[in-house]
Amino acid sequence: MSIHFNDKTKTFYLTAKDTSYVIYVLKNGAVLHVYFGKIIKTPNIYHLLKLPHISIDNDIINFGNQLMLDFLPQEYPAYGNTDFRSPAYQIQLENGSTVSDLRYLSHKIYKGKPKLEGLPATYVENEDEADTLELELYDKIANLKVTLIYTAFRDYDVITRSVRFENMGKEDIKLLRALSMNVDFNDSNFDMIQLSGAWARERHVIRRPLVPGAQSLESRRGASSHQQNPFIALLRKDADEWHGDVYGFSLVYSGNFLAQVEVDQYNMARVSMGINPFDFSWLLKPGETFQTPEVVMVYSDGGLNKMSNIYHKLYRNRLMRSKFKDRERPILINNWEVTYFDFTEEKLKELAKEAKDLGIELFVLDDGWFGKRNSDNSSLGDWFVNKEKIPSGLDGLAKDINSLGLKFGLWMEPEMVSPDSDLLYRKHPDWCIHVPDRPRSESRNQLVLDLSRKDVQDYIIKVVSDILESADISYVKWDMNRNMTEIGSALLPPERQRETAHRYILGLYRILEEITTRFPDVLFESCAGGGGRFDPGMLYYMPQTWTSDDTDAVERLKIQHGTSIVYPLISMGSHISAVPNHQVHRVTPLKMRAHVAMSANFGFELDLTKLSSEEKEEIKKYVEKYKEIRKLVQFGDFYRLLSPFEGNETAWLIVSEDKREFLLYYFRVLGGANEPIKRLRLKGINPDFNYVLEDDGSAYSGDELMYAGIVIPELTGDFQSIMMHFKEESIKNE
């Protein structure tokens, strides 16, 4: 077992590959956090708990005259006693009290990893892959049992955490705060990385030092959001991509969240993460339970890139559940930036025929195929085919697309409703998120359906199922184009109204569980106005996400670099679009647009029928090349060499697991005069291998490429890029 309990010292030792996590139980039942980091084979609890104002000797804590929890590193801190830092949870009893005090009750250690009821989470395929600790704590006044759930993976430097609350008494308990984890570090000598931005500018990397007080990021939008991703990392001051200690915290959740680091008066850092307590509460009736989402904690002693590769492999292998997680993803053409709402069936077929001639494999029909949807001001909820646009219906169109040798995919936005919709809003105006007597704010001329309601969930499941059964649909782009306002539900009583946002996410997960189970042969891609819900919770159900509505190649360098901090390349959609680009109006060469898009799940979003013969030939070559390298791109190890956030250049490397093959990408945004020779030192390849560059057959030793580097060929002009494909020498001779 990778989890052990020393009954004599009352200490839990968790080991996840090369990572140790240590928990200590005092004689009075208080549970302390001791250590999280590089594996320690024989940790001494008394050495590790030497902190300011604290001495520990023979299992007795001596505070002098200050009996204060404020000095102690705690495992799951409460509110209302002598700890003045942010609590991990807070409750309210029927008498109005919000004070609680959890003490050790019992524990169990077992093989495997449990499912979380109603929630996505990482998993194991056999019980020997991980061990789990359930640490039960109890507040005897509130009759509240809190179970801290830890899973240590044996082959990953990963420990997951979540919490289960259970009301064991006869009175109601209201949860005011229910975070999924807490880690108290014994110092604050860290920088924090967050992934922040906006619509069309998602997941930009921000690094900043910790300072005294609280530093946090959060979403209050009803979704994980474009603005903040549910992830933070703490890096030692000397840590970079390749060196130093890095701690990652990633929340498997798609709704309102909080990620916070508080630095206290003694420069100790408290990290906490979970459901945002803002506008949240949950009523626990006697006998009821509440399960928090999971946080995936990663430790790396090899810098940020090692942390990223741990997340990539874990999320690719043990978070995504779809049968497509192990399959190469198709090259697609999406008609959105080609036609927007203005299309005919003949135009779609014409585009599909060009796509087939260029080697593209999947045609995706985007918004505008249903109701009277000729703009974004109507018809969400009227999920019937617009026969004026598509006379042969979805089934006929899909058959015609299939006859060309292409698979057929479809866009949907089932979570939303247009006020101008005949089949839904006019019949069920109470089915949207709203507050009585308040205006219903519209965004993109639409409202949000109340997924906290089971009748609404059942309606969506039926409607989506009917559509998917009506035609041969191989792919679904599931969109969500606005955030929540006036958050309330017509069915919830007053004391449960602040449960609405979380119940919405639970309802969404129920819908996705049902739909993806019913239709296992459909590849689902998540979208939320682009990357507004790019989070592990959605990846559990849908193994890829539309990374951003911004398709500009230069902007995508930052977006895809930032996304790669946590998420694997196979989870990202990236397309070649037209120039001038529709978002930033920039003109970039086709080659650069191709190289950026070929760094992820490759696709197109431009009118192929208007391309010159030369452009079509060039695209055909990119499609052929991507088919050759697709497995490497989608399943290889990713290395960030040059950051677009630090200069004019970007470079990344994708290496096969056996290190016998790799791709080097280099991008330069602006050209310069009389520039010096540029060398790139490579990472992640085998120094003992000899490699051959596919383009010209030149040979390089692995150690030369790693330690001396490779010269980047001279480039002329702005927006230039190179993609180099290397294979180990013996592959070339096979």
C-alpha positions in Angstrom: 0.0 0.0 0.0 1.2 3.5 -0.8 -0.7 4.9 2.2 0.3 3.9 5.8 -0.8 4.8 9.3 1.6 4.7 12.2 -0.6 4.0 15.1 2.2 4.8 17.6 2.9 8.3 16.3 -0.7 8.9 14.9 0.8 9.8 11.5 -0.5 9.1 8.0 2.1 8.7 5.2 0.9 9.0 1.6 3.2 8.2 -1.2 2.4 9.0 -4.9 5.3 7.8 -7.0 8.1 10.3 -5.9 5.9 12.5 -3.8 5.2 12.4 0.0 2.2 13.8 1.9 2.2 13.6 5.7 -0.7 14.1 8.1 -0.5 14.1 11.9 -3.2 13.6 14.5 -2.8 15.3 17.9 -3.9 13.5 21.1 -6.9 15.9 21.3 -7.9 14.8 17.8 -6.9 17.9 15.9 -5.5 17.0 12.5 -2.3 18.8 11.3 -0.7 19.1 7.9 2.9 18.2 8.1 4.5 17.9 4.6 3.8 17.8 0.9 6.7 17.5 -1.6 9.6 15.4 -2.7 9.5 11.9 -1.3 10.9 11.4 2.2 11.5 7.7 3.0 11.5 8.1 6.8 10.1 11.5 7.8 10.5 12.6 11.4 7.3 14.2 12.6 9.0 16.2 15.3 11.6 17.7 12.9 9.0 18.6 10.3 6.7 20.4 12.8 9.2 22.8 14.2 7.6 26.2 13.4 7.6 29.7 14.9 6.0 29.8 18.4 5.6 26.0 18.3 7.6 23.2 19.8 6.5 19.6 19.6 8.0 17.1 22.0 6.7 13.6 22.7 3.5 14.3 21.0 2.6 17.3 23.2 2.2 20.7 21.6 3.5 23.5 23.8 2.3 27.1 23.0 3.5 28.8 26.1 0.7 31.2 27.1 -0.8 31.3 23.5 -3.1 28.4 22.9 -3.9 29.4 19.3 -4.5 27.3 16.3 -3.4 30.3 14.3 0.1 29.0 14.6 -0.6 25.5 13.4 -0.5 24.0 9.9 -3.9 22.4 9.6 -5.3 19.8 7.3 -8.9 21.1 7.1 -9.3 24.3 9.2 -12.5 25.4 10.7 -14.0 28.8 11.5 -14.6 30.3 14.9 -11.9 28.9 17.1 -8.4 30.4 17.4 -7.4 30.2 13.8 -7.9 33.7 12.2 -7.0 32.6 8.7 -9.4 31.6 6.0 -11.3 28.4 6.9 -11.7 25.5 4.5 -15.4 25.2 5.5 -18.0 27.0 7.5 -21.4 25.9 8.8 -24.5 27.5 10.4 -26.5 25.7 13.0 -30.2 26.2 13.7 -29.3 28.4 16.7 -27.4 30.7 14.3 -24.0 29.7 15.5 -21.3 29.4 12.8 -18.5 27.9 15.1 -17.4 24.4 14.5 -14.6 22.1 15.7 -13.7 18.9 13.9 -11.7 16.2 15.6 -10.4 12.8 14.4 -13.0 10.0 14.5 -11.7 7.2 12.5 -10.1 6.3 9.1 -10.0 3.6 6.5 -7.3 2.9 3.9 -8.1 0.8 0.8 -7.0 0.0 -2.7 -8.4 1.8 -5.7 -10.3 5.1 -6.0 -14.0 5.8 -5.3 -16.4 7.5 -7.7 -17.8 10.9 -6.5 -21.5 10.9 -6.6 -22.8 13.1 -9.4 -19.4 14.6 -10.1 -16.6 14.0 -12.6 -13.3 12.9 -11.2 -10.1 11.1 -12.1 -10.3 7.3 -12.0 -8.4 4.1 -12.0 -8.9 1.1 -14.3 -7.8 -1.3 -11.7 -7.5 -1.0 -8.0 -3.7 -1.5 -7.9 -3.2 1.9 -9.6 -3.9 3.9 -6.5 -4.7 3.8 -2.8 -7.3 5.9 -0.9 -7.5 7.3 2.6 -10.8 8.3 4.1 -10.1 10.4 7.2 -13.3 10.9 9.2 -13.6 13.9 11.4 -16.5 14.8 13.7 -18.0 17.8 15.4 -19.8 16.4 18.4 -21.8 19.6 19.1 -23.1 19.9 15.5 -23.2 16.2 14.9 -21.5 16.7 11.7 -19.2 14.1 10.1 -16.6 15.4 7.6 -14.7 12.8 5.5 -11.5 14.0 3.9 -10.8 11.8 0.9 -7.3 11.4 -0.4 -6.2 9.2 -3.3 -2.5 8.6 -4.0 -1.7 7.4 -7.6 1.2 4.9 -7.8 2.5 5.9 -11.2 1.9 9.6 -11.1 3.1 12.3 -8.7 -0.6 13.0 -8.0 -2.7 13.2 -4.9 -6.4 14.0 -5.3 -8.6 15.4 -2.6 -12.3 15.9 -1.9 -14.6 16.2 1.1 -17.9 14.6 2.0 -20.2 16.3 4.7 -22.8 14.3 6.5 -25.4 15.5 8.9 -25.5 12.9 11.7 -27.9 14.8 14.0 -31.6 15.7 14.2 -31.3 19.4 13.3 -30.6 21.1 10.0 -27.1 22.3 9.1 -26.4 24.9 6.5 -23.0 24.7 4.7 -21.8 28.3 4.0 -18.4 27.2 2.7 -17.3 23.8 1.5 -13.9 23.9 -0.1 -12.3 20.7 -1.5 -8.8 21.0 0.0 -6.4 23.0 2.2 -2.6 22.8 2.4 -0.7 24.9 4.9 2.9 25.4 3.8 5.4 26.4 6.5 6.7 29.3 4.4 5.6 31.6 1.6 8.7 31.8 -0.5 6.8 31.1 -3.7 5.5 32.7 -6.9 2.0 31.9 -8.0 1.0 31.1 -11.6 -2.6 31.6 -12.8 -4.2 31.3 -16.2 -6.3 34.5 -16.8 -7.8 36.5 -19.6 -11.1 37.2 -21.4 -13.2 36.0 -24.3 -10.8 35.4 -27.2 -7.9 35.9 -24.9 -8.1 32.9 -22.6 -5.5 31.4 -20.3 -2.7 33.9 -20.5 0.1 33.0 -18.1 0.6 35.3 -15.1 3.3 34.8 -12.6 3.5 36.9 -9.5 5.1 36.7 -6.0 3.1 35.8 -2.9 2.6 38.7 -0.6 1.2 39.0 2.9 -2.6 38.7 2.9 -4.9 36.9 0.5 -4.4 36.5 -3.2 -7.2 34.7 -5.0 -8.8 34.1 -8.3 -12.4 33.1 -8.7 -15.4 32.8 -11.0 -18.9 34.1 -10.0 -20.2 33.6 -13.6 -21.9 30.2 -13.2 -19.0 28.6 -15.3 -15.3 28.2 -14.8 -15.0 31.2 -17.2 -12.8 32.8 -19.9 -11.5 35.1 -17.2 -10.0 32.6 -14.8 -9.2 28.9 -15.1 -9.7 26.7 -12.0 -6.0 26.1 -11.6 -3.1 27.7 -9.7 0.5 26.6 -9.2 3.1 27.6 -6.6 6.7 27.8 -7.7 9.8 28.3 -5.7 11.6 31.5 -6.5 14.3 29.7 -8.5 11.8 27.4 -10.4 11.4 27.7 -14.1 10.2 25.4 -16.9 13.0 22.8 -16.2 14.1 23.3 -12.6 12.8 23.7 -9.1 9.8 22.7 -7.0 6.3 23.3 -8.4 3.0 22.5 -6.8 -0.1 22.4 -9.0 -3.7 22.6 -7.9 -6.4 21.8 -10.5 -10.2 21.7 -9.7 -12.3 19.2 -11.5 -15.4 21.5 -11.7 -17.1 23.6 -14.3 -18.9 26.2 -12.2 -18.2 29.0 -9.7 -14.9 28.4 -8.0 -12.3 29.9 -5.6 -8.6 29.4 -5.6 -6.8 31.2 -2.8 -3.4 31.6 -1.2 -3.3 33.4 2.1 0.1 34.4 3.6 -0.2 34.9 7.3 1.7 36.9 9.9 4.4 34.3 10.1 4.8 34.1 6.3 3.1 30.7 6.1 1.1 30.1 3.0 -2.4 28.5 3.1 -3.7 27.2 -0.2 -7.4 26.4 -0.6 -9.6 25.6 -3.5 -13.2 24.5 -4.2 -16.7 25.8 -4.9 -16.8 29.5 -4.6 -18.5 30.4 -1.2 -19.8 33.6 -2.8 -23.6 33.4 -3.1 -23.4 29.7 -2.1 -25.0 27.7 0.7 -26.3 24.2 1.0 -28.9 23.0 3.4 -28.1 19.6 4.9 -31.2 17.9 6.4 -30.6 15.1 9.0 -29.1 12.1 7.2 -28.1 14.0 4.1 -24.6 14.3 2.6 -22.8 16.8 0.4 -19.9 15.9 -1.8 -17.3 18.5 -3.0 -15.6 18.4 -6.3 -12.1 16.9 -6.6 -8.8 18.8 -6.6 -5.9 17.2 -8.4 -2.6 18.1 -6.7 0.7 17.6 -8.5 4.2 18.0 -7.2 7.1 18.4 -9.6 10.8 18.6 -8.6 11.7 19.3 -12.3 10.0 22.7 -12.9 6.8 23.7 -14.6 7.2 21.5 -17.7 7.4 18.3 -15.6 4.2 19.4 -13.7 2.5 20.0 -17.1 3.4 16.6 -18.4 2.1 14.9 -15.3 -1.3 16.7 -15.8 -1.3 15.9 -19.5 -0.8 12.2 -19.0 -3.2 11.9 -16.1 -5.9 13.8 -17.8 -5.4 12.0 -21.1 -5.4 8.6 -19.5 -7.4 8.8 -16.2 -9.8 11.8 -16.6 -11.2 11.5 -20.1 -13.6 8.6 -20.3 -14.7 8.6 -23.9 -13.6 5.8 -26.2 -11.9 8.6 -28.2 -9.4 9.3 -25.4 -7.1 6.6 -27.0 -8.1 7.4 -30.6 -6.6 9.8 -33.1 -9.0 12.7 -33.6 -10.3 13.6 -37.1 -9.3 16.6 -39.2 -12.4 18.7 -39.6 -13.9 21.7 -41.5 -16.4 23.9 -39.6 -18.6 26.2 -41.6 -19.0 29.0 -38.9 -16.5 31.5 -40.1 -17.3 30.5 -43.7 -21.0 31.3 -43.7 -22.1 32.3 -40.2 -25.9 32.0 -40.3 -26.1 32.6 -44.1 -25.9 29.3 -45.9 -27.8 26.9 -48.1 -27.7 23.1 -48.3 -25.9 23.5 -51.7 -23.2 25.8 -50.2 -22.6 23.2 -47.4 -22.2 20.4 -49.9 -19.9 22.4 -52.1 -17.7 23.2 -49.0 -17.8 19.5 -48.0 -16.7 18.4 -51.5 -13.7 20.7 -51.4 -12.9 19.4 -48.0 -12.9 15.8 -49.2 -10.7 16.7 -52.1 -8.2 18.2 -49.7 -8.2 15.1 -47.4 -10.3 16.5 -44.6 -12.3 13.8 -42.7 -15.2 15.5 -40.9 -17.7 18.2 -41.9 -19.2 20.2 -39.0 -22.4 22.2 -39.4 -22.4 25.0 -36.9 -25.1 27.4 -35.7 -28.1 28.3 -37.8 -29.6 25.0 -38.9 -32.7 25.0 -36.7 -35.9 27.0 -36.2 -35.9 30.4 -37.9 -32.3 30.9 -36.8 -31.0 33.5 -39.3 -29.3 35.5 -36.6 -28.6 35.1 -32.9 -31.9 36.7 -31.9 -34.2 33.7 -32.0 -34.8 29.9 -32.0 -32.6 28.4 -29.3 -35.1 25.8 -28.0 -36.7 25.3 -31.4 -34.7 22.2 -32.2 -36.2 21.3 -35.5 -34.5 21.6 -38.9 -34.9 24.8 -40.9 -36.2 23.2 -44.2 -35.7 26.4 -46.1 -32.0 26.1 -45.5 -31.7 22.3 -45.5 -34.6 20.9 -47.5 -33.4 17.3 -47.2 -33.1 17.6 -43.4 -30.3 16.5 -41.2 -30.6 12.9 -42.2 -30.5 13.7 -45.9 -27.6 16.2 -45.5 -25.6 13.7 -43.4 -26.1 11.0 -46.0 -24.9 13.3 -48.7 -21.9 14.3 -46.6 -21.2 10.6 -45.8 -21.4 9.7 -49.5 -18.5 12.0 -50.1 -16.4 10.0 -47.6 -16.7 12.5 -44.8 -18.2 12.1 -41.4 -20.9 14.6 -40.3 -20.9 16.7 -37.1 -23.4 19.2 -35.6 -23.3 22.3 -33.4 -25.8 22.5 -30.5 -26.4 24.9 -27.6 -28.9 22.9 -25.4 -28.3 24.8 -22.2 -29.8 28.0 -23.6 -33.1 29.4 -24.7 -34.1 32.4 -26.9 -37.1 34.4 -25.6 -38.2 34.3 -29.2 -38.7 30.5 -29.3 -42.0 28.9 -30.1 -41.4 25.4 -28.7 -39.7 26.3 -25.4 -39.7 29.8 -23.9 -43.3 30.7 -24.8 -44.5 27.4 -23.4 -42.2 27.3 -20.3 -41.1 30.9 -19.4 -40.3 29.6 -15.9 -37.7 27.1 -17.2 -34.9 29.7 -17.3 -32.7 30.9 -14.5 -34.5 34.0 -13.1 -35.6 35.8 -9.9 -39.3 36.8 -9.5 -40.1 40.4 -10.3 -36.6 41.1 -11.6 -35.7 41.8 -15.2 -34.2 38.9 -17.1 -30.9 40.1 -18.5 -30.2 38.8 -22.0 -26.8 38.1 -23.5 -26.5 37.2 -27.1 -30.3 37.5 -27.1 -30.6 34.4 -24.9 -31.3 33.2 -21.4 -29.9 30.3 -19.4 -32.1 27.2 -18.9 -32.5 26.2 -15.2 -30.6 22.9 -15.2 -31.2 22.6 -11.4 -34.6 21.3 -12.4 -35.0 17.6 -13.2 -37.8 18.3 -15.7 -35.5 20.7 -17.7 -32.7 18.1 -17.5 -35.0 15.4 -18.9 -36.2 17.7 -21.6 -32.6 18.4 -22.8 -31.7 14.7 -22.7 -34.7 13.9 -24.8 -34.2 16.7 -27.3 -30.5 16.0 -27.8 -31.2 12.2 -28.0 -33.9 12.8 -30.7 -31.5 14.9 -32.8 -28.6 12.4 -32.5 -31.0 9.5 -33.4 -32.4 11.4 -36.4 -29.2 11.2 -38.5 -25.8 9.7 -38.8 -24.0 12.3 -36.5 -20.4 11.4 -35.6 -19.4 14.6 -33.7 -21.2 17.2 -31.6 -19.9 20.7 -30.7 -21.7 21.5 -27.5 -21.7 25.2 -27.0 -22.7 27.6 -24.1 -22.5 31.3 -25.0 -23.4 33.2 -21.9 -23.0 33.3 -18.2 -25.6 33.4 -15.4 -27.3 36.5 -14.1 -30.3 36.9 -11.8 -29.5 33.5 -10.4 -32.6 31.8 -9.0 -34.9 28.8 -9.6 -38.6 28.7 -9.6 -38.7 25.3 -8.0 -36.3 25.8 -5.1 -37.6 27.1 -1.7 -36.2 30.3 -0.3 -33.7 28.6 2.0 -32.2 26.7 -1.0 -32.0 29.5 -3.6 -28.2 29.9 -3.1 -27.9 26.3 -4.1 -29.0 27.1 -7.7 -25.7 27.6 -9.3 -24.2 24.4 -8.0 -27.3 22.5 -8.7 -27.1 23.8 -12.3 -23.7 22.2 -12.6 -24.8 18.9 -11.1 -27.7 19.0 -13.5 -25.4 19.6 -16.4 -23.2 16.7 -15.3 -26.3 14.4 -15.1 -27.2 15.4 -18.7 -23.7 14.8 -20.0 -23.5 11.5 -18.2 -26.7 10.3 -19.8 -26.0 11.7 -23.3 -22.4 10.5 -23.6 -23.4 7.1 -22.3 -26.3 6.7 -24.7 -24.1 7.8 -27.7 -20.6 6.4 -27.1 -19.7 6.5 -30.8 -20.2 10.3 -31.0 -17.1 12.5 -30.4 -18.2 15.4 -28.2 -16.3 18.7 -28.2 -17.1 21.2 -25.4 -17.3 24.9 -26.2 -18.4 28.0 -24.2 -18.0 31.0 -26.5 -14.7 29.4 -27.2 -12.7 28.5 -24.1 -15.1 29.8 -21.4 -15.5 26.3 -19.8 -12.1 24.7 -20.6 -11.8 22.8 -17.4 -11.2 19.2 -16.1 -14.9 18.7 -15.3 -15.9 19.1 -19.0 -13.0 17.0 -20.2 -14.3 14.1 -18.1 -17.4 13.9 -20.5 -16.0 15.6 -23.6 -12.4 14.7 -24.5 -11.7 17.9 -26.4 -12.6 21.6 -26.2 -12.7 24.5 -28.6 -9.7 26.3 -27.2 -10.8 29.9 -28.1 -13.0 31.7 -30.6 -9.8 33.6 -31.5 -8.4 31.8 -34.5 -5.6 34.3 -35.2 -2.3 32.4 -35.4 -0.3 35.0 -33.3 -3.0 35.2 -30.6 -3.2 31.4 -30.5 0.5 31.1 -29.6 -0.3 32.6 -26.2 -3.6 30.9 -25.8 -2.3 27.4 -26.6 0.9 27.9 -24.6 -1.1 28.9 -21.6 -3.6 26.1 -22.0 -0.7 23.6 -22.2 0.3 24.5 -18.6 -2.5 22.0 -17.5 -4.3 20.5 -20.5 -2.9 18.0 -23.1 -2.7 18.9 -26.8 -5.3 16.3 -27.6 -7.9 18.3 -25.6 -7.4 21.4 -27.7 -9.1 22.3 -31.0 -7.1 24.6 -33.4 -8.1 25.6 -36.9 -6.7 27.4 -39.9 -9.0 30.4 -40.5 -9.2 33.0 -43.2 -7.2 36.2 -43.4 -7.7 39.0 -42.6 -8.5 37.1 -39.3 -12.1 37.7 -38.2 -11.2 38.6 -34.6 -8.1 40.8 -34.9 -8.0 41.4 -38.7 -4.4 40.4 -39.0 -3.0 38.8 -42.1 -0.6 35.9 -41.4 0.9 33.4 -43.9 -0.9 30.1 -44.5 2.2 28.3 -43.3 2.2 29.9 -39.9 -1.6 29.4 -39.5 -1.0 25.7 -40.4 1.9 25.2 -38.0 -0.1 26.6 -35.1 -3.2 24.6 -35.9 -1.1 21.4 -36.4 0.1 21.7 -32.8 -3.2 20.4 -31.6 -6.4 18.8 -32.9 -6.2 20.1 -36.5 -9.1 21.7 -38.4 -10.2 24.4 -40.8 -12.6 27.4 -40.5 -12.4 29.1 -43.9 -14.1 29.0 -47.3 -12.1 26.3 -49.2 -14.1 27.1 -52.3 -12.5 30.5 -52.6 -8.9 29.4 -52.3 -6.5 29.5 -55.2 -5.2 26.3 -56.7 -1.8 27.0 -55.1 -3.4 27.4 -51.7 -5.3 24.2 -52.1 -2.2 22.3 -53.0 -0.4 23.8 -50.0 -3.3 22.8 -47.7 -3.4 19.3 -49.1 0.2 18.9 -48.1 -0.5 20.1 -44.6 -3.4 17.7 -44.3 -1.2 14.8 -45.5 1.6 15.8 -43.1 -0.8 16.0 -40.2 -2.1 12.6 -40.8 1.5 11.4 -40.7 2.3 13.1 -37.4 -1.2 13.1 -35.8 -0.5 10.3 -33.3 2.7 12.0 -32.3 1.0 15.4 -31.8 -2.0 14.1 -29.9 -0.2 11.5 -27.7 3.3 12.8 -27.4 5.1 14.6 -24.6 5.0 18.4 -24.8 7.9 20.7 -24.0 7.7 24.5 -24.0 11.0 25.9 -25.2 10.4 29.6 -25.7 7.4 31.5 -24.2 5.3 34.0 -26.3 4.8 35.9 -23.0 8.5 36.6 -22.8 9.5 37.8 -26.2 9.0 37.8 -30.0 9.6 34.1 -30.4 7.7 30.9 -29.4 9.0 27.4 -29.7 7.7 24.0 -28.5 8.6 20.4 -29.0 6.5 17.2 -29.1 8.3 14.0 -28.4 7.1 10.4 -28.8 7.0 8.3 -25.6 9.8 6.2 -26.8 11.8 9.3 -27.8 12.4 7.9 -31.3 10.5 10.7 -33.1 9.8 14.4 -32.4 8.5 17.6 -33.9 10.1 21.0 -33.3 8.0 24.1 -33.9 9.5 27.6 -34.0 7.5 30.9 -34.5 8.7 34.4 -34.9 6.1 37.2 -34.8 8.1 40.2 -36.1 11.2 40.2 -38.3 14.3 42.2 -37.6 17.4 43.5 -39.4 20.8 41.8 -39.3 19.6 39.4 -36.6 22.1 37.0 -34.9 22.1 33.3 -35.4 19.4 31.6 -33.3 20.1 28.2 -31.6 17.5 26.2 -29.8 18.6 23.6 -27.2 16.1 20.8 -27.2 14.6 19.0 -24.3 13.0 15.6 -23.7 14.8 13.6 -26.5 17.3 10.8 -26.0 20.9 12.1 -26.0 22.2 8.7 -27.0 20.0 8.5 -30.2 21.0 9.7 -33.6 18.2 11.6 -35.4 17.5 12.4 -39.0 15.7 15.6 -40.1 12.9 14.6 -42.5 13.1 17.7 -44.6 16.7 17.3 -45.9 18.0 14.1 -44.5 20.7 15.8 -42.3 21.8 13.8 -39.3 22.1 15.0 -35.7 23.1 13.3 -32.5 20.7 13.7 -29.6 23.3 15.1 -27.3 24.3 17.7 -29.9 20.7 18.8 -30.2 20.3 19.0 -26.4 23.5 20.6 -25.4 24.7 22.6 -28.4 21.4 23.1 -30.0 20.1 23.4 -33.5 20.4 26.5 -35.7 17.1 28.0 -36.8 17.2 28.7 -40.5 17.2 32.3 -41.6 13.7 33.7 -41.9 12.5 36.8 -43.8 9.6 39.0 -42.9 7.0 39.0 -40.1 4.9 36.0 -38.9 7.3 33.3 -39.8 7.4 29.7 -38.6 9.2 26.4 -39.1 8.2 22.8 -38.3 11.0 20.2 -38.2 10.2 16.5 -38.1 13.0 14.3 -36.7 13.1 10.5 -36.6 15.6 8.3 -34.9 18.1 6.9 -37.4 16.9 3.3 -37.2 13.4 4.3 -38.1 14.6 5.9 -41.3 16.3 2.6 -42.2 13.2 0.4 -41.5 
